[in-house]
Amino acid sequence: MTSIGNISIRAAREQDVPTILGFIRELAEYEKLSHEVVATESMLQQHLFGARPVAEVLIAELDTKAVGFALFFHNFSTFLGRPGIYLEDLFVQPHARGRGIGKAMLVRIGKLAVERGCGRVEWSVLDWNEPSIQFYRKLGAVPMSDWTVFRVTGDALTRLAGIEA
């Protein structure tokens, strides 16, 4: 656990699943993507705390109340020959912003990356989210403007896998 004044950052526990799902829904609302959230508590339970966890979550607390989360997982850089950390989501509730909570979570992830021998930490941000872009730039992050993210999901994923829907 990391504590800075009345802010603490800790690893999520199984009992945090409802809180994590709540944060996911709040983030989706902020990003105008609520219609895309299909995650359930049982799905999060299975994939975060089940037999084969595929991601980790940090919970940010302000005065012992959960106010944000960061969900991340390991990837691998063939060019670096080392693992990396991909930050899937970082969210702090609006009333708690501006207190260093987002930075504290990124610092914690940075420390984990260094401790685990990772070569990088990366994430995506919506191009209209200027407050987040400026925040990330202040931390030394640089946009990867030469890259375009591609995604296959839903029926397209099923077709790619050769499975009839």
Backbone as JSON Lines, residues from 0, in Angstrom:
{"i":0,"aa":"M","n":[0.85,-1.18,0.0],"ca":[0.0,0.0,0.0],"c":[0.89,1.24,0.0]}
{"i":1,"aa":"T","n":[0.45,2.26,-0.72],"ca":[1.12,3.54,-0.77],"c":[0.21,4.56,-0.13]}
{"i":2,"aa":"S","n":[0.74,5.38,0.79],"ca":[-0.06,6.43,1.42],"c":[0.64,7.77,1.27]}
{"i":3,"aa":"I","n":[-0.13,8.77,0.89],"ca":[0.34,10.14,0.79],"c":[-0.71,11.0,1.47]}
{"i":4,"aa":"G","n":[-0.46,11.44,2.68],"ca":[-1.47,12.21,3.41],"c":[-2.71,11.37,3.62]}
{"i":5,"aa":"N","n":[-3.85,11.88,3.19],"ca":[-5.1,11.14,3.35],"c":[-5.46,10.33,2.1]}
{"i":6,"aa":"I","n":[-4.46,10.14,1.2],"ca":[-4.65,9.34,-0.01],"c":[-3.89,8.04,0.15]}
{"i":7,"aa":"S","n":[-4.53,6.93,-0.16],"ca":[-3.82,5.64,-0.16],"c":[-4.15,4.9,-1.45]}
{"i":8,"aa":"I","n":[-3.16,4.15,-1.93],"ca":[-3.29,3.33,-3.13],"c":[-2.99,1.91,-2.7]}
{"i":9,"aa":"R","n":[-3.93,1.0,-2.96],"ca":[-3.74,-0.39,-2.55],"c":[-4.19,-1.33,-3.66]}
{"i":10,"aa":"A","n":[-3.7,-2.56,-3.58],"ca":[-4.15,-3.6,-4.5],"c":[-5.61,-3.93,-4.19]}
{"i":11,"aa":"A","n":[-6.38,-4.15,-5.23],"ca":[-7.79,-4.5,-5.05],"c":[-7.9,-5.89,-4.43]}
{"i":12,"aa":"R","n":[-8.99,-6.08,-3.72],"ca":[-9.33,-7.38,-3.12],"c":[-10.64,-7.86,-3.73]}
{"i":13,"aa":"E","n":[-10.92,-9.14,-3.54],"ca":[-12.14,-9.7,-4.12],"c":[-13.39,-8.93,-3.74]}
{"i":14,"aa":"Q","n":[-13.46,-8.47,-2.52],"ca":[-14.65,-7.74,-2.08],"c":[-14.79,-6.37,-2.75]}
{"i":15,"aa":"D","n":[-13.77,-5.95,-3.51],"ca":[-13.83,-4.68,-4.24],"c":[-14.53,-4.8,-5.6]}
{"i":16,"aa":"V","n":[-14.89,-6.0,-6.01],"ca":[-15.47,-6.2,-7.34],"c":[-16.66,-5.28,-7.61]}
{"i":17,"aa":"P","n":[-17.64,-5.15,-6.7],"ca":[-18.75,-4.23,-6.98],"c":[-18.27,-2.78,-7.16]}
{"i":18,"aa":"T","n":[-17.3,-2.37,-6.38],"ca":[-16.74,-1.02,-6.49],"c":[-16.05,-0.84,-7.83]}
{"i":19,"aa":"I","n":[-15.28,-1.84,-8.25],"ca":[-14.58,-1.77,-9.54],"c":[-15.59,-1.64,-10.68]}
{"i":20,"aa":"L","n":[-16.64,-2.44,-10.64],"ca":[-17.66,-2.36,-11.69],"c":[-18.32,-0.98,-11.67]}
{"i":21,"aa":"G","n":[-18.56,-0.45,-10.5],"ca":[-19.12,0.9,-10.41],"c":[-18.21,1.94,-11.05]}
{"i":22,"aa":"F","n":[-16.91,1.84,-10.8],"ca":[-15.95,2.76,-11.42],"c":[-15.92,2.6,-12.94]}
{"i":23,"aa":"I","n":[-15.99,1.35,-13.4],"ca":[-16.01,1.11,-14.85],"c":[-17.22,1.81,-15.47]}
{"i":24,"aa":"R","n":[-18.36,1.71,-14.83],"ca":[-19.57,2.36,-15.35],"c":[-19.45,3.89,-15.32]}
{"i":25,"aa":"E","n":[-18.85,4.42,-14.25],"ca":[-18.65,5.88,-14.18],"c":[-17.69,6.34,-15.27]}
{"i":26,"aa":"L","n":[-16.62,5.6,-15.49],"ca":[-15.67,5.94,-16.54],"c":[-16.35,5.91,-17.9]}
{"i":27,"aa":"A","n":[-17.13,4.86,-18.15],"ca":[-17.83,4.74,-19.44],"c":[-18.78,5.91,-19.65]}
{"i":28,"aa":"E","n":[-19.45,6.34,-18.6],"ca":[-20.35,7.49,-18.71],"c":[-19.55,8.75,-19.08]}
{"i":29,"aa":"Y","n":[-18.43,8.96,-18.41],"ca":[-17.57,10.11,-18.71],"c":[-17.1,10.08,-20.16]}
{"i":30,"aa":"E","n":[-16.76,8.89,-20.66],"ca":[-16.27,8.75,-22.02],"c":[-17.38,8.62,-23.06]}
{"i":31,"aa":"K","n":[-18.62,8.76,-22.61],"ca":[-19.79,8.65,-23.48],"c":[-19.87,7.27,-24.15]}
{"i":32,"aa":"L","n":[-19.52,6.23,-23.39],"ca":[-19.49,4.87,-23.91],"c":[-20.27,3.89,-23.03]}
{"i":33,"aa":"S","n":[-21.21,4.4,-22.25],"ca":[-21.97,3.53,-21.34],"c":[-22.63,2.36,-22.06]}
{"i":34,"aa":"H","n":[-23.04,2.59,-23.3],"ca":[-23.72,1.54,-24.07],"c":[-22.8,0.35,-24.37]}
{"i":35,"aa":"E","n":[-21.5,0.52,-24.19],"ca":[-20.56,-0.57,-24.48],"c":[-20.22,-1.44,-23.27]}
{"i":36,"aa":"V","n":[-20.64,-1.05,-22.08],"ca":[-20.3,-1.81,-20.88],"c":[-21.21,-3.03,-20.76]}
{"i":37,"aa":"V","n":[-20.6,-4.19,-20.87],"ca":[-21.32,-5.45,-20.68],"c":[-20.72,-6.26,-19.53]}
{"i":38,"aa":"A","n":[-19.68,-5.74,-18.91],"ca":[-19.02,-6.41,-17.79],"c":[-20.01,-6.63,-16.65]}
{"i":39,"aa":"T","n":[-19.83,-7.74,-15.95],"ca":[-20.63,-8.06,-14.77],"c":[-19.7,-8.34,-13.61]}
{"i":40,"aa":"E","n":[-20.25,-8.36,-12.42],"ca":[-19.44,-8.69,-11.25],"c":[-18.84,-10.09,-11.38]}
{"i":41,"aa":"S","n":[-19.6,-11.04,-11.89],"ca":[-19.06,-12.41,-12.0],"c":[-17.93,-12.47,-13.02]}
{"i":42,"aa":"M","n":[-18.04,-11.7,-14.1],"ca":[-16.95,-11.67,-15.09],"c":[-15.68,-11.08,-14.46]}
{"i":43,"aa":"L","n":[-15.84,-9.98,-13.74],"ca":[-14.68,-9.37,-13.08],"c":[-14.09,-10.3,-12.03]}
{"i":44,"aa":"Q","n":[-14.95,-10.94,-11.27],"ca":[-14.49,-11.9,-10.25],"c":[-13.63,-12.98,-10.9]}
{"i":45,"aa":"Q","n":[-14.11,-13.55,-11.99],"ca":[-13.4,-14.62,-12.67],"c":[-12.05,-14.14,-13.23]}
{"i":46,"aa":"H","n":[-12.05,-13.01,-13.91],"ca":[-10.86,-12.58,-14.64],"c":[-9.85,-11.8,-13.79]}
{"i":47,"aa":"L","n":[-10.3,-11.26,-12.65],"ca":[-9.37,-10.55,-11.77],"c":[-8.91,-11.38,-10.59]}
{"i":48,"aa":"F","n":[-9.77,-12.31,-10.13],"ca":[-9.44,-13.05,-8.91],"c":[-9.65,-14.56,-9.05]}
{"i":49,"aa":"G","n":[-9.96,-15.04,-10.23],"ca":[-10.21,-16.46,-10.44],"c":[-8.93,-17.27,-10.54]}
{"i":50,"aa":"A","n":[-9.05,-18.46,-11.1],"ca":[-7.93,-19.4,-11.19],"c":[-6.78,-18.85,-12.04]}
{"i":51,"aa":"R","n":[-7.1,-18.04,-13.03],"ca":[-6.06,-17.48,-13.91],"c":[-6.3,-15.98,-14.1]}
{"i":52,"aa":"P","n":[-5.93,-15.16,-13.1],"ca":[-6.15,-13.72,-13.21],"c":[-5.39,-13.15,-14.42]}
{"i":53,"aa":"V","n":[-6.04,-12.27,-15.17],"ca":[-5.42,-11.7,-16.36],"c":[-5.15,-10.21,-16.23]}
{"i":54,"aa":"A","n":[-5.56,-9.61,-15.14],"ca":[-5.32,-8.19,-14.92],"c":[-5.26,-7.92,-13.42]}
{"i":55,"aa":"E","n":[-4.73,-6.76,-13.1],"ca":[-4.63,-6.31,-11.71],"c":[-5.32,-4.97,-11.59]}
{"i":56,"aa":"V","n":[-5.73,-4.65,-10.37],"ca":[-6.42,-3.39,-10.12],"c":[-5.83,-2.74,-8.87]}
{"i":57,"aa":"L","n":[-5.62,-1.44,-8.98],"ca":[-5.29,-0.63,-7.81],"c":[-6.53,0.17,-7.45]}
{"i":58,"aa":"I","n":[-6.76,0.32,-6.16],"ca":[-7.87,1.13,-5.65],"c":[-7.27,2.34,-4.96]}
{"i":59,"aa":"A","n":[-7.76,3.52,-5.33],"ca":[-7.35,4.76,-4.67],"c":[-8.4,5.12,-3.64]}
{"i":60,"aa":"E","n":[-7.93,5.44,-2.44],"ca":[-8.83,5.83,-1.37],"c":[-8.46,7.23,-0.88]}
{"i":61,"aa":"L","n":[-9.48,8.0,-0.6],"ca":[-9.33,9.32,-0.01],"c":[-10.07,9.28,1.31]}
{"i":62,"aa":"D","n":[-9.35,9.47,2.4],"ca":[-9.95,9.35,3.73],"c":[-10.69,8.02,3.88]}
{"i":63,"aa":"T","n":[-10.06,6.95,3.45],"ca":[-10.54,5.56,3.51],"c":[-11.75,5.25,2.62]}
{"i":64,"aa":"K","n":[-12.17,6.18,1.76],"ca":[-13.28,5.93,0.84],"c":[-12.72,5.76,-0.57]}
{"i":65,"aa":"A","n":[-13.12,4.68,-1.23],"ca":[-12.65,4.42,-2.6],"c":[-13.14,5.52,-3.53]}
{"i":66,"aa":"V","n":[-12.19,6.14,-4.27],"ca":[-12.54,7.24,-5.17],"c":[-11.98,7.04,-6.58]}
{"i":67,"aa":"G","n":[-11.26,5.94,-6.81],"ca":[-10.71,5.72,-8.13],"c":[-10.08,4.35,-8.27]}
{"i":68,"aa":"F","n":[-9.74,4.02,-9.52],"ca":[-9.11,2.74,-9.78],"c":[-8.21,2.83,-10.99]}
{"i":69,"aa":"A","n":[-7.29,1.89,-11.06],"ca":[-6.45,1.7,-12.24],"c":[-6.42,0.2,-12.51]}
{"i":70,"aa":"L","n":[-6.75,-0.19,-13.73],"ca":[-6.72,-1.59,-14.13],"c":[-5.63,-1.75,-15.18]}
{"i":71,"aa":"F","n":[-4.74,-2.72,-14.96],"ca":[-3.6,-2.91,-15.86],"c":[-3.24,-4.38,-15.98]}
{"i":72,"aa":"F","n":[-2.43,-4.7,-16.99],"ca":[-1.98,-6.07,-17.2],"c":[-0.65,-6.03,-17.92]}
{"i":73,"aa":"H","n":[0.03,-7.16,-17.93],"ca":[1.32,-7.25,-18.62],"c":[1.14,-7.55,-20.1]}
{"i":74,"aa":"N","n":[2.0,-6.93,-20.88],"ca":[2.14,-7.25,-22.29],"c":[3.63,-7.55,-22.52]}
{"i":75,"aa":"F","n":[4.07,-7.65,-23.75],"ca":[5.47,-7.97,-24.01],"c":[5.95,-7.2,-25.24]}
{"i":76,"aa":"S","n":[7.11,-6.59,-25.12],"ca":[7.72,-5.89,-26.24],"c":[8.78,-6.79,-26.87]}
{"i":77,"aa":"T","n":[8.53,-7.19,-28.1],"ca":[9.53,-8.01,-28.79],"c":[10.78,-7.19,-29.08]}
{"i":78,"aa":"F","n":[10.65,-5.9,-29.34],"ca":[11.81,-5.07,-29.62],"c":[12.69,-4.9,-28.38]}
{"i":79,"aa":"L","n":[12.05,-4.71,-27.22],"ca":[12.81,-4.56,-25.98],"c":[13.21,-5.91,-25.38]}
{"i":80,"aa":"G","n":[12.47,-6.95,-25.77],"ca":[12.73,-8.26,-25.19],"c":[12.36,-8.33,-23.72]}
{"i":81,"aa":"R","n":[11.41,-7.49,-23.32],"ca":[11.01,-7.4,-21.92],"c":[9.5,-7.21,-21.82]}
{"i":82,"aa":"P","n":[8.96,-7.54,-20.67],"ca":[7.53,-7.28,-20.47],"c":[7.29,-5.78,-20.32]}
{"i":83,"aa":"G","n":[6.03,-5.41,-20.46],"ca":[5.59,-4.05,-20.21],"c":[4.3,-4.11,-19.44]}
{"i":84,"aa":"I","n":[3.81,-2.96,-19.06],"ca":[2.5,-2.87,-18.41],"c":[1.62,-2.02,-19.3]}
{"i":85,"aa":"Y","n":[0.42,-2.53,-19.58],"ca":[-0.57,-1.77,-20.31],"c":[-1.65,-1.32,-19.33]}
{"i":86,"aa":"L","n":[-1.84,-0.03,-19.23],"ca":[-2.86,0.54,-18.36],"c":[-4.16,0.63,-19.16]}
{"i":87,"aa":"E","n":[-5.09,-0.23,-18.84],"ca":[-6.36,-0.27,-19.57],"c":[-7.26,0.89,-19.16]}
{"i":88,"aa":"D","n":[-7.37,1.14,-17.87],"ca":[-8.25,2.2,-17.38],"c":[-7.65,2.86,-16.15]}
{"i":89,"aa":"L","n":[-7.82,4.17,-16.09],"ca":[-7.47,4.98,-14.91],"c":[-8.63,5.94,-14.72]}
{"i":90,"aa":"F","n":[-9.22,5.94,-13.54],"ca":[-10.38,6.79,-13.29],"c":[-10.36,7.27,-11.86]}
{"i":91,"aa":"V","n":[-10.61,8.56,-11.71],"ca":[-10.79,9.17,-10.39],"c":[-12.12,9.92,-10.44]}
{"i":92,"aa":"Q","n":[-12.94,9.72,-9.44],"ca":[-14.23,10.39,-9.41],"c":[-14.03,11.91,-9.45]}
{"i":93,"aa":"P","n":[-14.92,12.62,-10.14],"ca":[-14.74,14.07,-10.32],"c":[-14.49,14.85,-9.03]}
{"i":94,"aa":"H","n":[-15.21,14.54,-7.96],"ca":[-15.05,15.3,-6.71],"c":[-13.67,15.12,-6.08]}
{"i":95,"aa":"A","n":[-12.95,14.08,-6.48],"ca":[-11.65,13.79,-5.88],"c":[-10.47,14.18,-6.79]}
{"i":96,"aa":"R","n":[-10.76,14.72,-7.94],"ca":[-9.71,15.09,-8.88],"c":[-8.95,16.32,-8.39]}
{"i":97,"aa":"G","n":[-7.73,16.46,-8.9],"ca":[-6.91,17.62,-8.56],"c":[-6.18,17.48,-7.24]}
{"i":98,"aa":"R","n":[-6.16,16.31,-6.66],"ca":[-5.5,16.08,-5.38],"c":[-4.28,15.18,-5.49]}
{"i":99,"aa":"G","n":[-3.92,14.81,-6.72],"ca":[-2.74,13.97,-6.91],"c":[-3.03,12.48,-6.91]}
{"i":100,"aa":"I","n":[-4.3,12.1,-6.95],"ca":[-4.66,10.69,-6.88],"c":[-4.28,9.97,-8.17]}
{"i":101,"aa":"G","n":[-4.6,10.55,-9.31],"ca":[-4.23,9.94,-10.59],"c":[-2.72,9.78,-10.7]}
{"i":102,"aa":"K","n":[-2.0,10.82,-10.33],"ca":[-0.54,10.75,-10.36],"c":[-0.02,9.67,-9.42]}
{"i":103,"aa":"A","n":[-0.6,9.58,-8.24],"ca":[-0.17,8.56,-7.27],"c":[-0.37,7.15,-7.83]}
{"i":104,"aa":"M","n":[-1.48,6.93,-8.54],"ca":[-1.7,5.61,-9.13],"c":[-0.68,5.34,-10.23]}
{"i":105,"aa":"L","n":[-0.4,6.33,-11.07],"ca":[0.59,6.14,-12.13],"c":[1.99,5.94,-11.55]}
{"i":106,"aa":"V","n":[2.32,6.65,-10.5],"ca":[3.62,6.43,-9.84],"c":[3.71,5.0,-9.32]}
{"i":107,"aa":"R","n":[2.64,4.52,-8.71],"ca":[2.63,3.14,-8.2],"c":[2.81,2.14,-9.33]}
{"i":108,"aa":"I","n":[2.13,2.36,-10.45],"ca":[2.28,1.47,-11.6],"c":[3.7,1.56,-12.15]}
{"i":109,"aa":"G","n":[4.26,2.76,-12.19],"ca":[5.65,2.92,-12.62],"c":[6.61,2.15,-11.74]}
{"i":110,"aa":"K","n":[6.4,2.21,-10.44],"ca":[7.25,1.45,-9.51],"c":[7.11,-0.04,-9.74]}
{"i":111,"aa":"L","n":[5.88,-0.51,-9.94],"ca":[5.67,-1.93,-10.22],"c":[6.4,-2.33,-11.5]}
{"i":112,"aa":"A","n":[6.33,-1.48,-12.52],"ca":[6.99,-1.77,-13.79],"c":[8.5,-1.91,-13.59]}
{"i":113,"aa":"V","n":[9.08,-1.0,-12.87],"ca":[10.53,-1.06,-12.62],"c":[10.87,-2.3,-11.79]}
{"i":114,"aa":"E","n":[10.12,-2.56,-10.73],"ca":[10.37,-3.73,-9.87],"c":[10.25,-5.03,-10.65]}
{"i":115,"aa":"R","n":[9.36,-5.08,-11.63],"ca":[9.11,-6.3,-12.4],"c":[9.98,-6.39,-13.66]}
{"i":116,"aa":"G","n":[10.88,-5.46,-13.84],"ca":[11.79,-5.5,-14.99],"c":[11.12,-5.13,-16.31]}
{"i":117,"aa":"C","n":[10.06,-4.36,-16.25],"ca":[9.35,-3.96,-17.46],"c":[10.12,-2.86,-18.19]}
{"i":118,"aa":"G","n":[9.95,-2.83,-19.5],"ca":[10.61,-1.82,-20.31],"c":[9.75,-0.6,-20.6]}
{"i":119,"aa":"R","n":[8.45,-0.69,-20.31],"ca":[7.59,0.46,-20.58],"c":[6.23,0.29,-19.92]}
{"i":120,"aa":"V","n":[5.56,1.42,-19.8],"ca":[4.16,1.48,-19.4],"c":[3.47,2.28,-20.5]}
{"i":121,"aa":"E","n":[2.36,1.76,-21.0],"ca":[1.65,2.48,-22.05],"c":[0.15,2.36,-21.86]}
{"i":122,"aa":"W","n":[-0.57,3.27,-22.53],"ca":[-2.02,3.3,-22.45],"c":[-2.55,4.11,-23.62]}
{"i":123,"aa":"S","n":[-3.86,4.07,-23.77],"ca":[-4.54,4.85,-24.8],"c":[-5.4,5.91,-24.13]}
{"i":124,"aa":"V","n":[-5.62,7.0,-24.84],"ca":[-6.5,8.05,-24.34],"c":[-7.33,8.56,-25.53]}
{"i":125,"aa":"L","n":[-8.58,8.83,-25.28],"ca":[-9.44,9.36,-26.34],"c":[-8.9,10.71,-26.79]}
{"i":126,"aa":"D","n":[-8.89,10.94,-28.09],"ca":[-8.26,12.15,-28.62],"c":[-8.97,13.43,-28.21]}
{"i":127,"aa":"W","n":[-10.21,13.38,-27.76],"ca":[-10.92,14.57,-27.3],"c":[-10.69,14.87,-25.83]}
{"i":128,"aa":"N","n":[-10.04,13.95,-25.12],"ca":[-9.88,14.09,-23.67],"c":[-8.65,14.95,-23.35]}
{"i":129,"aa":"E","n":[-8.74,16.2,-23.66],"ca":[-7.62,17.13,-23.51],"c":[-7.12,17.25,-22.06]}
{"i":130,"aa":"P","n":[-7.99,17.26,-21.04],"ca":[-7.46,17.34,-19.67],"c":[-6.53,16.16,-19.35]}
{"i":131,"aa":"S","n":[-6.93,14.95,-19.78],"ca":[-6.08,13.78,-19.53],"c":[-4.8,13.84,-20.35]}
{"i":132,"aa":"I","n":[-4.9,14.28,-21.59],"ca":[-3.71,14.37,-22.45],"c":[-2.69,15.32,-21.82]}
{"i":133,"aa":"Q","n":[-3.15,16.47,-21.35],"ca":[-2.23,17.43,-20.73],"c":[-1.63,16.86,-19.44]}
{"i":134,"aa":"F","n":[-2.46,16.16,-18.66],"ca":[-1.99,15.53,-17.43],"c":[-0.88,14.52,-17.74]}
{"i":135,"aa":"Y","n":[-1.09,13.67,-18.73],"ca":[-0.11,12.66,-19.09],"c":[1.18,13.29,-19.62]}
{"i":136,"aa":"R","n":[1.04,14.34,-20.41],"ca":[2.23,15.03,-20.92],"c":[3.08,15.6,-19.79]}
{"i":137,"aa":"K","n":[2.42,16.15,-18.76],"ca":[3.14,16.71,-17.61],"c":[3.95,15.63,-16.88]}
{"i":138,"aa":"L","n":[3.5,14.4,-16.98],"ca":[4.21,13.29,-16.33],"c":[5.34,12.74,-17.19]}
{"i":139,"aa":"G","n":[5.49,13.29,-18.4],"ca":[6.56,12.83,-19.3],"c":[6.12,11.83,-20.34]}
{"i":140,"aa":"A","n":[4.84,11.53,-20.4],"ca":[4.34,10.6,-21.42],"c":[4.3,11.3,-22.78]}
{"i":141,"aa":"V","n":[4.52,10.54,-23.82],"ca":[4.48,11.09,-25.18],"c":[3.48,10.29,-26.01]}
{"i":142,"aa":"P","n":[2.72,10.98,-26.86],"ca":[1.76,10.25,-27.71],"c":[2.5,9.48,-28.81]}
{"i":143,"aa":"M","n":[1.95,8.34,-29.16],"ca":[2.51,7.5,-30.22],"c":[1.75,7.81,-31.49]}
{"i":144,"aa":"S","n":[2.01,8.97,-32.07],"ca":[1.22,9.46,-33.19],"c":[1.41,8.66,-34.48]}
{"i":145,"aa":"D","n":[2.45,7.85,-34.55],"ca":[2.68,7.05,-35.76],"c":[1.9,5.73,-35.76]}
{"i":146,"aa":"W","n":[1.18,5.46,-34.68],"ca":[0.5,4.18,-34.53],"c":[-1.01,4.38,-34.56]}
{"i":147,"aa":"T","n":[-1.73,3.41,-35.11],"ca":[-3.18,3.39,-35.11],"c":[-3.62,2.12,-34.4]}
{"i":148,"aa":"V","n":[-4.51,2.26,-33.45],"ca":[-5.01,1.1,-32.71],"c":[-6.08,0.41,-33.55]}
{"i":149,"aa":"F","n":[-5.97,-0.9,-33.66],"ca":[-6.99,-1.72,-34.32],"c":[-7.62,-2.63,-33.28]}
{"i":150,"aa":"R","n":[-8.89,-2.97,-33.5],"ca":[-9.6,-3.81,-32.56],"c":[-10.53,-4.73,-33.31]}
{"i":151,"aa":"V","n":[-10.62,-5.97,-32.88],"ca":[-11.59,-6.92,-33.39],"c":[-12.41,-7.37,-32.18]}
{"i":152,"aa":"T","n":[-13.73,-7.25,-32.28],"ca":[-14.59,-7.6,-31.16],"c":[-15.94,-8.11,-31.68]}
{"i":153,"aa":"G","n":[-16.73,-8.69,-30.81],"ca":[-18.09,-9.12,-31.17],"c":[-18.13,-10.1,-32.32]}
{"i":154,"aa":"D","n":[-19.05,-9.87,-33.26],"ca":[-19.23,-10.76,-34.41],"c":[-17.96,-10.85,-35.26]}
{"i":155,"aa":"A","n":[-17.24,-9.75,-35.38],"ca":[-16.01,-9.76,-36.19],"c":[-14.98,-10.71,-35.55]}
{"i":156,"aa":"L","n":[-14.91,-10.74,-34.23],"ca":[-13.99,-11.64,-33.54],"c":[-14.42,-13.1,-33.76]}
{"i":157,"aa":"T","n":[-15.7,-13.34,-33.67],"ca":[-16.21,-14.69,-33.88],"c":[-15.89,-15.16,-35.3]}
{"i":158,"aa":"R","n":[-16.1,-14.29,-36.28],"ca":[-15.78,-14.64,-37.68],"c":[-14.28,-14.89,-37.84]}
{"i":159,"aa":"L","n":[-13.46,-14.03,-37.24],"ca":[-12.01,-14.2,-37.31],"c":[-11.59,-15.56,-36.75]}
{"i":160,"aa":"A","n":[-12.23,-15.97,-35.7],"ca":[-11.91,-17.25,-35.07],"c":[-12.47,-18.43,-35.85]}
{"i":161,"aa":"G","n":[-13.24,-18.14,-36.91],"ca":[-13.81,-19.22,-37.71],"c":[-14.99,-19.9,-37.06]}
{"i":162,"aa":"I","n":[-15.63,-19.18,-36.16],"ca":[-16.79,-19.73,-35.44],"c":[-18.02,-19.01,-35.94]}
{"i":163,"aa":"E","n":[-19.04,-19.77,-36.29],"ca":[-20.28,-19.15,-36.76],"c":[-21.07,-18.61,-35.58]}
{"i":164,"aa":"A","n":[-21.58,-17.41,-35.75],"ca":[-22.34,-16.76,-34.67],"c":[-23.72,-17.36,-34.53]}
